[in-house]
């Protein structure tokens, strides 16, 4: 009987979390804004960079997005050119998710994800070529 109550309580909790999932984009946006002013807050290091020493296509994008959310576009563009775009997308997604009470962004299609991925790869290739091919630093030092 105790297990049945525990399972029922867990199911109710999961249902409530699922129903509140639309708050995830706003929570993420708020955290990144806060992290921009307090860099010591926890975050994730790039696993590819930690293993190989080489930056990945999204290295420095979190910091660039945080800088953009705080209005420091010069710093953001120094870190990653996609930072302001990511910040704008997060803001739009946050508002949309709250208004519609749905997590999935309205209008997002597979080709959007493919185009963004190709853009990130092209930008990364350019930065890698400049840094490791021509010896011109295109990545921040930190």
N, C-alpha and C positions, 0 to 999 in steps of 0.2 A: 504494500500500500504506500509506503514511504517513497519507493522508486517511482510509482505512478504520479505522485504529487510533484516530485522533482522533475520528471520529464515534462509534465504539464506546465510547470513554472518556466522551464527552459524554453518550451515552445512559445509561450506568451512573450517572453523576453525577445526571442528571435523575431517574432512577428512585429513587435514594437520597433525594434531596430530596423527592420526592413521598411516599415512605414515611415521612419524618420530618415531614411537614406537620402532623401532629397536635400538634406542639410549638409551633406558631405562636401559639395563644392564650396559653399560659403565657409565651412569650417577650415578647409584647406587654404582658401584664399586668406582668411583671417590669420591663420598660423603663419603663412608666408609673409604677410605684411608685418606681423610681430617679429618674425625671425630676421627680417631686414633691419630692424632696429636693435636686435639682440642676437648677434650671430652665434653666441654661445649656446643657444637653444639646440636641443638634439635634432639631428638630421641623419641622412644616409650618405655615406661616402660611395663614390663610384667603384663598383667591384672590378671593372675592367682596368681602370687606372691603378687600383690597389694591386692587382695581380701582375700587370704588364708594364706599368709606368706610362702607358699611352692613354691619352684622354679619349673618351667615347663621344659620339655625336651630341649627347646632351650634357657633357661636362660643363659646369658653370652655369647651366640654365636655371637651376633653382635659385642661385644667388642673383642672377640677372632678373628673374621674375620678381624676387623679393625687392630688389632695388627699384624696379619699375612700379611696383605697387606703392612704394614710398615716394615716387615722383623723381627719383634720381636716374634719369634716362641716360645721362652721360656714362655713369658707372655701369648701368645695365648693358649698354651697347659695347662697352669695353669687355665685359664678361662674356656675353653671348648675344648675337644679333636677334635671336628669336625671343629674348626676354620680354620686351614690350608687347609682342604679339601674344605670348603665353599669358601675360598679366591681363591683357584685354579679354582674351578668350575665357580666362577664369572668372573675371567679373561678369561677363555676359552669361556664362553658364550658371553662376551662382544666382543671379537675379531670375533667370529663366527657371531654374530648378525650384526655387522658392515659390514663384508665381504659379507654376504648373503642378507643383508637388510631385515632381518626377525627377529621378536622377539622370536619366538618359537625355542628352541635349537634343532639343528639337532641331530638325533639319540636318543633323549629322549623317553623312553618307560615307560609304566605304571609300569612294574616290577622294574624299577630303583627307582621310587618314593616309591613303597612299601618296597623295600630293605632298602632304606635310612631311611624311617619312622621306620621300625623295629629296625634298628641300633640305631637310636636316642632314641627310647623307652628302648632298652636294656641298653644303656649307662646311661640314666636317672635312670633306676631301680637300677643299680649298685651304682650310686652316692647317691640315696635316701637311699639305704640299708646301705651304709657305714656311712652316716651322721646321719640318724635317727634310724637305727637299732644298729649299733656298736659304735656310738658316735665319729666317726672319720670324721672330716670335709672334705668333698669332693667338696664343693662349695666355691667360693670366699666369703669373708665377705661383700663385697660392692655391 
